[in-house]
Amino acid sequence: VYTETQAFTYKVFAAKVFSDVMIPMYYDLYTVEGRQELLDELTELTAVNDCIDSSITVTGEDKIAILSTCVNNANTRRYLICGVLQED
């Protein structure tokens, strides 16, 4: 991710179909416990096409980025790509 002054590197730890809940409204992202609850759900294998890299340790204290897009013919689902910030 590039900004005007910095470049950030994120390592993808999950790519999966997820519910279409508004993540910032459904999870308390202001607390470590709320972020950990989200991470626990993101790293749980729930579908055949889920891709989870269990070799990457991610906790509620880490900085993560989640990219979201539509899933064809599934109005109640989103496809998420989840990455954790890598410290240089």
KATABEL-V876165 format. One record per residue. N is the residue number from 0. SS is DSSP state (helix for helix, strand for strand, loop for the rest). D_CENTER is the distance of its C-alpha to the mean C-alpha in whole Angstrom. Layout:
# KATABEL-V876165
[[N & SS & D_CENTER] [N & SS & D_CENTER]]
This chain:
# KATABEL-V876165
[[0 & loop & 15] [1 & strand & 19] [2 & loop & 20] [3 & loop & 24] [4 & loop & 25] [5 & loop & 22] [6 & strand & 19] [7 & loop & 16] [8 & strand & 15] [9 & strand & 11] [10 & strand & 11] [11 & strand & 8] [12 & strand & 8] [13 & strand & 6] [14 & strand & 8] [15 & strand & 9] [16 & strand & 11] [17 & strand & 10] [18 & strand & 12] [19 & loop & 13] [20 & loop & 13] [21 & loop & 13] [22 & helix & 10] [23 & helix & 12] [24 & helix & 15] [25 & helix & 14] [26 & loop & 12] [27 & loop & 14] [28 & loop & 12] [29 & loop & 15] [30 & loop & 16] [31 & helix & 15] [32 & helix & 15] [33 & helix & 13] [34 & helix & 10] [35 & helix & 11] [36 & helix & 11] [37 & helix & 8] [38 & helix & 7] [39 & helix & 10] [40 & helix & 9] [41 & helix & 6] [42 & loop & 8] [43 & loop & 11] [44 & loop & 13] [45 & loop & 14] [46 & loop & 16] [47 & loop & 18] [48 & loop & 16] [49 & loop & 12] [50 & strand & 12] [51 & strand & 11] [52 & loop & 12] [53 & loop & 13] [54 & loop & 15] [55 & loop & 13] [56 & loop & 13] [57 & loop & 10] [58 & loop & 11] [59 & loop & 11] [60 & loop & 13] [61 & loop & 11] [62 & loop & 10] [63 & strand & 7] [64 & strand & 6] [65 & strand & 4] [66 & strand & 7] [67 & strand & 9] [68 & strand & 12] [69 & strand & 15] [70 & loop & 16] [71 & loop & 20] [72 & loop & 22] [73 & loop & 19] [74 & loop & 19] [75 & loop & 17] [76 & strand & 14] [77 & strand & 12] [78 & strand & 10] [79 & strand & 6] [80 & strand & 6] [81 & strand & 3] [82 & strand & 6] [83 & strand & 8] [84 & strand & 11] [85 & strand & 14] [86 & loop & 18] [87 & loop & 21]]
